[in-house]
Amino acid sequence: MPAKYVEMGKEVDVLQARLNALPMKSQEAFQDIGAQRRLKKELKENGLTADDLLPFDQDLLKKDLTSKFPDAVMIADEVDDLNARLDLLDKTPNADLNGKTIRMPGYVLPLEFDGGETTEFLLVPFVGACIHVPPPPPNQIVHVNFRRGFKSPGLYTPVYVTGRLAAIGGTVDLSLTDGQTPVETGYRLEAVSVEPYKE
């Protein structure tokens, strides 16, 4: 696990301890503040107004928690900041891996074929990624080129890929039955071998 995740885990522990030390009313307000912020974000993202919400949620938005519970607001602000940094870290490739020759397991999501052989694919960490469920963070997706190609029996074939990793992100268009969808990747890899995964 990268050191930054460990550091952030310690920050989470400190924030949790500070939250637990607050009076119970402030702890409850902290939960409501988080719910208010999620509702406001949802309204903005979906072009809705408070009138579109259920009465319970409308009442929650009307609560003045900021002036009554500044201690809970301060922790909520720090939690939001930490979450934003975690989101950024999830999207950022690990520069320490740049240029390294690696052997990595994963599941094949084919992009290009040559004579029935897969020559370009996404290496994803779990079955269903990018098609049946939303894609994982970019730093968990590797865009692989393998000029020799290999026979892939289908989607999500488990493999080991060996090659030089480049911490270069990008976007690829993934063809689906109902069109194409862009998928952000965190790494590129020129493969020298693709082997069936064996435990």
Residue, then its C-alpha position, 0 to 999 in steps of 0.5 A: m500500500p502506498a505511503k500516502y494511503v497509510e498517512m491518510g488512514k492515520e488522518v481518518d483515525v484522528l478525525q474519528a477520535r475527534l468526532n467521538a469526543l464531541p457531545m452526542k448532539s454534535q455527532e448527530a449534527f455531523q451526520d445531518i451536515g453530511a446528508q445536507r451536503r450530499l443532497k445539495k450536490e445531488l440537486k446541483e448535479n441533476g438540475l433539481t430544486a428542493d421542491d423535488l425532494l421528499p418532505f423529510d429531505q426538504d426539512l433537513l435542508k432547512k436546518d441551520l446546523t452551521s451556526k449551532f454546531p461549529d465543532a461538527v462543521m469543522i470536522a465535516d470540512e476536514v472530512d470533505d477535504l480528506n475525501a477530495r484528496l483520496d479521490l485525487l489519489d485514487k485517480t493518480p498513477n503511482a510514479d514510482l512504478n514508471g519505467k519498471t518491468i512488472r508482472m501483473p495479474g488482472y482480467v482482459l477487456p479486449l479493445e483491438f483484434d488482429g486475425g482473431e488475436t487480442t492485440e490491445f486490451l484493458l487490464v482491470p482488477f475485477v470481472g464486470a469492470c467498465i461494462h456491468v459496473p462503473p469503472p474502477p479508479p484510473n490508477q487501477i486500469v492498465h491500457v495494454n498493447f501486445r503486438r504478438g497478440f494472444k487468443s482470448p476465449g472471451l471477456y474477463t479472461p484472467v491473465y498475467v501480463t509482463g512488460r514495462l509500465a508507464a505511469i501515463g494516463g489516457t482515455v480509451d473508447l470501449s465498444l459496448t453493445d449499445g455504443q461506446t463509452p470513454v474509460e480513463t486509464g492510469y497506466r500504459l504497458e507494452a507487454v512482452s508476454v501474456e499468460p493464463y492466470k494460474e494460482 
